[in-house]
Amino acid sequence: MNKTFVYINLAIVSISAVLLCLLFVFRIPDGNIKSRNHPLTDNWYYNGGASPNVTQDEMADPENPVYDAVNPISMYRKVDRTTFNGSDLCFATCNLYFKIYFDDEMIYDFAPAMLPIYGDYYGEYIHVVPIPEFEGIKTITIEYESLIKGDGTSFRNMHAESGASFIMNMVQQNFWKFILSYSSAFLGMMLVILGLFQSKRPMKMIETIALGTMTIILALYTHTGTHIMFLVTRNPAIMRLIEHICLALLPAPAMIFFAAITENLNSHLVKIILWLVSGNFLLCLFCLVFGITDFANLLVLSHTIIAIAIGFMVFMFVREVKLENIKDNRYRYILLAFSILFTTGLIDIIRFYLPGWDDDTSAATRIGLTVFFIVLLVYETTSLIDTNRRSVESDIQARLARVDGLTGLSNRLAFNECEDVLQNGESGKCLLVQFDVNDLKKVNDKYGHLEGDRRILAAAEAIKSTFGTFTGTWCFRTGGDEFMAIMTGTNVEKDYEKALEQFEAYIEEYNKTEKPEVPLSIPCGMAVYESGKGTSLVGAERLADDRMYARKTELKEQNSN
């Protein structure tokens, strides 16, 4: 079941990536869009003498018959060369088809073809019309009709200025929205990637991936109000589609994250939301493919599912607080930020259904996203620092557990793990070299254990300074006076001969310079082990041990003579 939640979030991230790619792929398809370099500006009048306010965020009173699609309405403006020479007419339209006339000549016709995937209308579109040189006084007339009735159609923000300046001003006015949205998208993607590396902690993996997915969805949903996308896409209908698809998908990762952080992933409430989101998403796709209805007509369903999800999460949160299951203060902070985010989202949903709603339907959500983004940064930063600290402490403890406290060589635990690696290897050849320190008991009894420890340290240094210098060699202290070296490599036999020669020379030099009361003597024995050849590692170790004892006996006989 845990993997299912991961797959759901990864599927939503994939859909989000495809939606984002649409911005760079699609343009408004071939239709009736023509433009010539002629002037347009503000200060317009209806034929009846009324003056529409096209310089602000409204076009006219909703009661005006401008919304009648059967009988298009006209507004006009007289212009002269002094006022408009060298300027561009820059403005945004929302869900309007229109024609622009310069005196009696049509100079601009905006009536893009709408494919079923775009829905019934295109959303907002920015126009920049260059104003060429002209003489005398001209009359500019705009004849337009609405694609929808009621709110949601307008000429907005009309200015006579350079097109580049107009676009840059719009970008600057919405730059904080752009930074918020795309920073959130980047953070969300990083969370998804980090979550994929949490395979050893399934609950943390689900939580992190779901949080990242939700952040990406919110970033995509709020980015369409930044106007940055008009610089890279000529198809505002795609941005409108992204808004609605993101809204339909949002409850799924949000519910999974909330359930993961409160340890309620097996709750029936989570399954209900996932089924509702899946049904809503498939219904949107069905309507898009077959052109049954505009997906905006399904907004009420998306809003209802979001409201249900919020209700479920409030219920789960209250229950967990009563049961005192949420004890980590960091979780409390992120749950608080999460609550603020969804409260602001609920406010936007309510605003949408109120008369005269603002065109920026994600304004409150953006405030909640700002709070959530800041808390999320703090939460994830402290979480990563804490995780790294624990990881470092764990690594240190793991290393210390595998290091001999007296000699600094690897200990018996490390040797046992190395044995497992050798036994499970598919192929490979290595040499096992067994060492034993002579006369340690004699030194301990006669000169004390401190001197015995010095003898063990001297033996460890001898092995490390000779055998340990060869690449692919590991040295272990496996017992009180027992040591083992494992040598690997392509020329392992030659390396062993060189190491043994250096080892014997080191012992001889040590006895000459240090002059211990009992000369240092370390017999060794070697055996070959090849994994994947049917040989026994235990047998190889016994053979090395037998050869070491044979050498031990030989050295005692030499010393007795």
DOMAR-123911 format. One line per field, with one value per residue (C-alpha): residue number from 1; residue in three letters; z, x, y. Coordinates in steps of 0.5 Angstrom, whole numbers. Each point is the difference from the previous one (the first is absolute). Last residue first. Example, Ala and Ser with C-alpha at 12.3 -4.5 7.8 and 13.67 -1.06 7.14 Angstrom:
2
martor (2, 1)
kefi (ser, ala)
up (14, 2)
east (27, -2)
north (-2, -7)
This chain:
561
martor (561, 560, 559, 558, 557, 556, 555, 554, 553, 552, 551, 550, 549, 548, 547, 546, 545, 544, 543, 542, 541, 540, 539, 538, 537, 536, 535, 534, 533, 532, 531, 530, 529, 528, 527, 526, 525, 524, 523, 522, 521, 520, 519, 518, 517, 516, 515, 514, 513, 512, 511, 510, 509, 508, 507, 506, 505, 504, 503, 502, 501, 500, 499, 498, 497, 496, 495, 494, 493, 492, 491, 490, 489, 488, 487, 486, 485, 484, 483, 482, 481, 480, 479, 478, 477, 476, 475, 474, 473, 472, 471, 470, 469, 468, 467, 466, 465, 464, 463, 462, 461, 460, 459, 458, 457, 456, 455, 454, 453, 452, 451, 450, 449, 448, 447, 446, 445, 444, 443, 442, 441, 440, 439, 438, 437, 436, 435, 434, 433, 432, 431, 430, 429, 428, 427, 426, 425, 424, 423, 422, 421, 420, 419, 418, 417, 416, 415, 414, 413, 412, 411, 410, 409, 408, 407, 406, 405, 404, 403, 402, 401, 400, 399, 398, 397, 396, 395, 394, 393, 392, 391, 390, 389, 388, 387, 386, 385, 384, 383, 382, 381, 380, 379, 378, 377, 376, 375, 374, 373, 372, 371, 370, 369, 368, 367, 366, 365, 364, 363, 362, 361, 360, 359, 358, 357, 356, 355, 354, 353, 352, 351, 350, 349, 348, 347, 346, 345, 344, 343, 342, 341, 340, 339, 338, 337, 336, 335, 334, 333, 332, 331, 330, 329, 328, 327, 326, 325, 324, 323, 322, 321, 320, 319, 318, 317, 316, 315, 314, 313, 312, 311, 310, 309, 308, 307, 306, 305, 304, 303, 302, 301, 300, 299, 298, 297, 296, 295, 294, 293, 292, 291, 290, 289, 288, 287, 286, 285, 284, 283, 282, 281, 280, 279, 278, 277, 276, 275, 274, 273, 272, 271, 270, 269, 268, 267, 266, 265, 264, 263, 262, 261, 260, 259, 258, 257, 256, 255, 254, 253, 252, 251, 250, 249, 248, 247, 246, 245, 244, 243, 242, 241, 240, 239, 238, 237, 236, 235, 234, 233, 232, 231, 230, 229, 228, 227, 226, 225, 224, 223, 222, 221, 220, 219, 218, 217, 216, 215, 214, 213, 212, 211, 210, 209, 208, 207, 206, 205, 204, 203, 202, 201, 200, 199, 198, 197, 196, 195, 194, 193, 192, 191, 190, 189, 188, 187, 186, 185, 184, 183, 182, 181, 180, 179, 178, 177, 176, 175, 174, 173, 172, 171, 170, 169, 168, 167, 166, 165, 164, 163, 162, 161, 160, 159, 158, 157, 156, 155, 154, 153, 152, 151, 150, 149, 148, 147, 146, 145, 144, 143, 142, 141, 140, 139, 138, 137, 136, 135, 134, 133, 132, 131, 130, 129, 128, 127, 126, 125, 124, 123, 122, 121, 120, 119, 118, 117, 116, 115, 114, 113, 112, 111, 110, 109, 108, 107, 106, 105, 104, 103, 102, 101, 100, 99, 98, 97, 96, 95, 94, 93, 92, 91, 90, 89, 88, 87, 86, 85, 84, 83, 82, 81, 80, 79, 78, 77, 76, 75, 74, 73, 72, 71, 70, 69, 68, 67, 66, 65, 64, 63, 62, 61, 60, 59, 58, 57, 56, 55, 54, 53, 52, 51, 50, 49, 48, 47, 46, 45, 44, 43, 42, 41, 40, 39, 38, 37, 36, 35, 34, 33, 32, 31, 30, 29, 28, 27, 26, 25, 24, 23, 22, 21, 20, 19, 18, 17, 16, 15, 14, 13, 12, 11, 10, 9, 8, 7, 6, 5, 4, 3, 2, 1)
kefi (asn, ser, asn, gln, glu, lys, leu, glu, thr, lys, arg, ala, tyr, met, arg, asp, asp, ala, leu, arg, glu, ala, gly, val, leu, ser, thr, gly, lys, gly, ser, glu, tyr, val, ala, met, gly, cys, pro, ile, ser, leu, pro, val, glu, pro, lys, glu, thr, lys, asn, tyr, glu, glu, ile, tyr, ala, glu, phe, gln, glu, leu, ala, lys, glu, tyr, asp, lys, glu, val, asn, thr, gly, thr, met, ile, ala, met, phe, glu, asp, gly, gly, thr, arg, phe, cys, trp, thr, gly, thr, phe, thr, gly, phe, thr, ser, lys, ile, ala, glu, ala, ala, ala, leu, ile, arg, arg, asp, gly, glu, leu, his, gly, tyr, lys, asp, asn, val, lys, lys, leu, asp, asn, val, asp, phe, gln, val, leu, leu, cys, lys, gly, ser, glu, gly, asn, gln, leu, val, asp, glu, cys, glu, asn, phe, ala, leu, arg, asn, ser, leu, gly, thr, leu, gly, asp, val, arg, ala, leu, arg, ala, gln, ile, asp, ser, glu, val, ser, arg, arg, asn, thr, asp, ile, leu, ser, thr, thr, glu, tyr, val, leu, leu, val, ile, phe, phe, val, thr, leu, gly, ile, arg, thr, ala, ala, ser, thr, asp, asp, asp, trp, gly, pro, leu, tyr, phe, arg, ile, ile, asp, ile, leu, gly, thr, thr, phe, leu, ile, ser, phe, ala, leu, leu, ile, tyr, arg, tyr, arg, asn, asp, lys, ile, asn, glu, leu, lys, val, glu, arg, val, phe, met, phe, val, met, phe, gly, ile, ala, ile, ala, ile, ile, thr, his, ser, leu, val, leu, leu, asn, ala, phe, asp, thr, ile, gly, phe, val, leu, cys, phe, leu, cys, leu, leu, phe, asn, gly, ser, val, leu, trp, leu, ile, ile, lys, val, leu, his, ser, asn, leu, asn, glu, thr, ile, ala, ala, phe, phe, ile, met, ala, pro, ala, pro, leu, leu, ala, leu, cys, ile, his, glu, ile, leu, arg, met, ile, ala, pro, asn, arg, thr, val, leu, phe, met, ile, his, thr, gly, thr, his, thr, tyr, leu, ala, leu, ile, ile, thr, met, thr, gly, leu, ala, ile, thr, glu, ile, met, lys, met, pro, arg, lys, ser, gln, phe, leu, gly, leu, ile, val, leu, met, met, gly, leu, phe, ala, ser, ser, tyr, ser, leu, ile, phe, lys, trp, phe, asn, gln, gln, val, met, asn, met, ile, phe, ser, ala, gly, ser, glu, ala, his, met, asn, arg, phe, ser, thr, gly, asp, gly, lys, ile, leu, ser, glu, tyr, glu, ile, thr, ile, thr, lys, ile, gly, glu, phe, glu, pro, ile, pro, val, val, his, ile, tyr, glu, gly, tyr, tyr, asp, gly, tyr, ile, pro, leu, met, ala, pro, ala, phe, asp, tyr, ile, met, glu, asp, asp, phe, tyr, ile, lys, phe, tyr, leu, asn, cys, thr, ala, phe, cys, leu, asp, ser, gly, asn, phe, thr, thr, arg, asp, val, lys, arg, tyr, met, ser, ile, pro, asn, val, ala, asp, tyr, val, pro, asn, glu, pro, asp, ala, met, glu, asp, gln, thr, val, asn, pro, ser, ala, gly, gly, asn, tyr, tyr, trp, asn, asp, thr, leu, pro, his, asn, arg, ser, lys, ile, asn, gly, asp, pro, ile, arg, phe, val, phe, leu, leu, cys, leu, leu, val, ala, ser, ile, ser, val, ile, ala, leu, asn, ile, tyr, val, phe, thr, lys, asn, met)
up (38, 4, -4, -7, 3, 3, -7, -4, 5, -1, -8, 1, 4, -6, -5, 4, 1, -8, -1, 5, -3, -7, 2, 4, -7, -4, -7, -5, -5, 1, 5, -1, 7, 0, 7, 4, 7, 4, 6, 4, 5, 3, 5, 7, 4, -6, -3, -4, -5, -2, 2, -4, -6, 0, 0, -6, -4, 1, -2, -6, -3, 2, -4, -6, 0, 1, -5, -5, 2, -1, -7, -2, 7, 6, 7, 7, 6, 6, 8, 6, 7, 3, -6, -7, 0, -8, -6, -7, -6, -7, -1, 4, 6, 5, -2, 3, 4, 3, 1, 4, 4, 2, 3, 3, 3, 3, 3, 3, 3, 3, 3, 4, 1, 5, -1, 2, -1, -5, -4, 1, -3, -6, -2, -7, -4, -5, -7, -5, -7, -5, -7, -5, -7, -3, -2, 2, 7, 5, 4, -1, 3, 5, 3, -1, 5, 5, -1, 2, 6, 2, 0, -5, 2, 5, 4, 7, -1, -6, -5, -3, 6, -1, -7, 1, 6, -5, -5, 4, 3, -7, -2, 6, -1, -8, 2, 5, -5, -5, 4, 2, -7, -2, 6, -1, -8, 1, 5, -5, -6, 5, 1, -7, -2, 4, -3, -7, 2, 2, -7, -4, -3, -3, -5, 7, 1, -2, 4, 4, -2, -2, 7, 4, -4, 1, 8, 0, -3, 5, 5, -3, 0, 8, 1, -3, 4, 6, -2, -1, 7, 3, -4, 3, 7, 0, 4, -4, 3, 5, -1, 0, -4, -5, 0, -1, -6, -3, 0, -3, -5, -2, -1, -4, -5, 0, -2, -5, -3, 0, -4, -5, -1, -1, -4, -5, -4, -1, -4, -6, -2, -4, -5, 0, 2, 5, 3, 1, 3, 5, 2, 1, 4, 4, 1, 2, 5, 3, 1, 3, 5, 2, 1, 5, 4, 0, 5, -2, -1, 7, 3, 1, -4, -5, 0, -1, -6, -3, 0, -3, -5, -2, 1, -5, -6, -3, 2, -4, -6, 0, 1, -6, -4, 1, -2, -6, -2, 0, -6, -3, 5, 3, 1, 2, 5, 5, 0, 8, 1, -4, 6, 5, -2, -3, 7, 4, -4, 1, 8, 0, -4, 5, 6, -3, -1, 7, 4, -5, 1, 8, 1, -4, 3, -3, -7, 2, -6, -4, 5, -2, -7, 2, 5, -6, -4, 5, 1, -7, -1, 6, -2, -7, 3, 6, -5, -5, 5, 2, -7, -1, -1, -3, -6, -1, -1, -4, -5, 0, -1, -6, -3, 0, 3, -1, 5, 1, 7, -2, -5, 3, 1, 6, 3, -3, -7, -4, -6, 0, -7, -2, -5, 1, -4, 0, -4, -3, 1, -5, -2, 1, 3, 3, 6, 2, 3, 6, 2, 7, 0, 6, 0, -6, -1, -1, 3, -3, -1, -5, -4, -1, -6, 2, -2, 1, -7, 0, -6, -2, -5, 1, 5, 3, 2, 5, 0, 7, 3, 7, 6, 4, -4, 2, -2, -4, -5, -2, -1, -5, -1, 4, 3, -6, -5, 2, 2, 0, 4, -1, 4, -4, 3, -4, 0, 1, 5, 5, 5, -2, 1, 7, 6, 2, 0, -4, -2, 7, 3, -2, -6, -4, 4, -5, -2, -1, -7, -3, -5, 6, 1, 1, 4, -2, -5, -7, -6, -6, -2, -2, 3, -2, 4, -3, 2, 0, 7, 6, 1, 4, 1, 6, 4, -1, 3, 7, -1, -1, 6, 4, -3, 2, 7, 1, -2, 5, 5, -1, -1, 7, 3, -3, 3, 7, -2)
east (138, -6, -2, 1, -5, -5, 0, -1, -6, -3, 1, -4, -5, -1, -1, -5, -4, 1, -3, -6, -1, -1, -4, -5, 0, -2, 2, -6, 3, -4, 4, 8, 3, 8, 4, 5, 3, 4, 5, 1, 6, 2, 6, -2, 4, -1, 6, -4, 5, 2, -6, -4, 5, -1, -8, 0, 5, -5, -6, 3, 2, -7, -3, 4, -2, -7, 0, 3, -6, -5, 1, -7, -2, -2, 3, -3, 4, -2, 3, 0, 3, -7, -4, -2, 4, -1, 4, -4, 4, -2, 6, 6, 2, -4, 5, 6, -1, -7, 3, 6, -4, -5, 6, 3, -7, -1, 7, -2, -6, 4, 5, -6, -3, 6, 7, 1, -7, -2, 6, 0, -8, 2, 6, -1, -5, -5, -1, -5, 1, -6, 1, -5, -3, -7, -7, -7, 1, -4, 5, 5, -5, -2, 7, 1, -6, 3, 7, -4, -3, 7, 4, 2, 7, 1, 4, -3, -7, -1, -5, -6, -5, 4, -2, -7, 0, 3, -5, -6, 2, 1, -7, -3, 3, -2, -7, 0, 3, -5, -6, 2, 1, -7, -4, 3, -1, -7, -2, 2, -3, -7, 0, 1, -5, -5, 1, 0, -7, -3, 2, -2, -7, 4, -6, -3, -7, -6, -5, 2, 2, 7, 1, -2, 5, 5, -2, 1, 7, 2, -3, 4, 7, -2, -1, 7, 3, -3, 2, 7, 1, -3, 4, 7, -3, 0, -5, -6, -3, -4, -6, -4, 5, 0, -8, 0, 5, -4, -6, 3, 3, -7, -3, 6, -1, -8, 2, 5, -5, -6, 5, 2, -8, -2, 6, -3, -3, 7, 1, -4, -5, -1, 7, 1, 7, 0, -7, 3, 7, -4, -4, 6, 3, -7, 0, 7, -1, -6, 4, 6, -5, -4, 7, 3, -7, 0, 7, 6, 4, -2, 7, -1, 6, -2, -8, 2, 5, -5, -6, 4, 3, -7, -4, 4, -2, -6, 3, 6, -4, -4, 6, 4, -6, 0, 7, -1, -5, 5, 3, 6, 5, 7, -1, -7, 2, 3, -7, 0, -7, 1, 5, -5, -2, 6, 3, -5, 1, 7, -1, -5, 5, 6, -5, -2, 7, 3, -6, 0, 8, -1, -5, 5, 6, 6, -3, 2, 4, -7, -2, 6, -2, -7, 2, 5, -6, -4, 5, 1, -8, 0, 6, -4, -7, 3, 5, -5, -5, 5, 1, -7, 1, 7, -3, -6, 5, 5, -6, -2, 7, 1, -6, 2, -6, -7, -3, -6, 0, -6, -5, -5, -4, 0, -7, -7, -1, 6, 3, -1, 0, 4, 0, 6, 0, 6, -1, 5, 3, 5, 6, 3, 6, 0, -4, 3, -6, 2, -5, -1, -4, -5, -4, -1, -7, -5, 5, 8, -1, -6, 4, -1, 2, 2, -4, 4, 0, 4, 1, -7, -1, -6, 4, 5, -4, 1, -3, -2, -1, 0, 1, 5, 4, 6, 3, 6, -1, 7, 3, 4, -5, -6, -2, 3, -2, -7, -5, -8, -3, -5, -4, -5, -4, -1, -8, 0, 5, -4, 5, 1, -7, 2, -3, 7, 3, 6, 7, 3, 7, 2, 1, -6, -5, -5, -3, -7, -2, -5, 5, 4, 6, 8, 5, 6, 5, 0, 5, 2, 5, -4, -3, -4, -3, -6, 2, 6, 1, 2, 7, 2, 7, 3, -6, -2, 7, -3, -6, 4, 4, -6, -2, 6, 0, -7, 2, 6, -5, -5, 7, 2, -7, 0, 7, -3, -6)
north (-47, 1, 7, -4, -6, 6, 3, -7, -1, 7, -2, -6, 4, 5, -5, -3, 6, 2, -7, 1, 7, -4, -5, 5, 4, -7, -1, -1, 5, 6, 3, -2, 0, -1, -2, 4, -2, 5, 0, 7, 0, 6, -1, -1, 6, 4, 3, 6, 1, -7, -3, 5, -1, -8, 1, 5, -4, -6, 4, 3, -7, -2, 6, -1, -7, 1, 6, -6, -4, 5, 2, 2, 2, -2, -1, -2, 1, -3, 1, -4, 2, 1, -1, 2, 6, 1, 3, 1, 0, 3, 4, -2, 4, -4, -6, 4, 6, -3, -7, 3, 6, -6, -4, 6, 2, -8, 1, 7, -4, -5, 5, 3, -7, -1, -2, -7, -3, 5, -1, -8, 0, 4, -5, 0, 5, -4, 2, -3, 2, -1, 1, 2, -2, 2, -3, 1, 3, -2, -4, 6, 5, -4, -1, 7, 1, -5, 4, 6, -3, -3, 7, 5, 3, 6, -4, 0, 2, -5, 3, -3, 3, 7, 0, -1, 5, 5, -2, 1, 6, 3, -3, 3, 7, -1, -1, 6, 4, -2, 0, 7, 2, -3, 3, 7, 0, -3, 6, 5, -4, -1, 8, 2, -6, 3, 7, -3, -4, 7, 3, -7, 3, 6, 2, 3, -2, 4, -4, -5, -7, 1, 3, -6, -4, 5, 0, -8, 1, 5, -6, -5, 4, 2, -7, -3, 6, -3, -7, 2, 3, -6, -4, 3, 0, -7, -3, -1, -7, 4, -4, 7, 3, -6, 0, 8, -1, -6, 4, 6, -4, -3, 7, 2, -6, 1, 8, -2, -5, 5, 5, -5, -2, 8, 1, -6, 6, 3, -7, 3, -5, -7, 2, -8, 1, 5, -2, -7, 3, 4, -6, -4, 5, 0, -7, -1, 6, -3, -7, 3, 4, -6, -4, 5, 0, -8, 1, -4, 6, 3, 1, 7, 2, -5, 2, 7, -2, -4, 5, 5, -4, -2, 6, 4, -4, 4, 7, -2, -2, 6, 5, -4, 1, 7, 0, -4, 5, 6, -3, 5, -3, 2, 7, 0, -5, 5, 3, -2, -2, -6, -2, -2, -6, -3, 2, -3, -7, 0, 1, -5, -5, 2, -1, -7, -2, 2, -3, -7, 0, 1, -5, -5, 1, -4, 2, 8, 1, 1, 5, 5, 0, 2, 5, 3, 0, 4, 5, 1, 1, 4, 5, 0, 3, 4, 4, 0, 3, 5, 2, 2, 7, -1, -4, 5, 5, -4, -1, 7, 2, -5, 2, 8, 4, 2, -4, -5, -3, -5, -1, -5, -6, -5, 3, -2, -3, -4, 1, 7, 5, 5, 6, 5, 6, 5, 7, 4, 7, 3, -4, -7, -3, -7, -3, -7, -4, -4, -5, -4, -6, -2, -7, -3, -2, -7, -5, 0, -8, 1, 5, 7, 4, 7, 6, 6, 5, 6, 5, 1, 6, 5, 5, -5, -6, -5, -7, -4, -6, 0, -5, 5, 5, 3, 7, 3, 6, 1, 7, 4, 5, 0, 7, 4, -5, 1, -5, 0, -6, -5, -6, -5, -5, -7, -2, -8, 0, 5, 1, 7, 1, 4, -3, -2, 7, 1, -2, -2, 0, 7, 3, -2, 4, 0, 7, 1, 4, -4, -3, -2, 4, -1, 3, -4, -2, -3, 1, -4, -6, -5, -6, -6, -6, -4, -7, -4, -3, 4, -3, -6, -3, 4, 1, -7, -2, 2, -4, -6, 1, 1, -7, -3, 3, -3, -7, 1, 1, -6, -4, 2, -1, -7, -2, 1, -5)
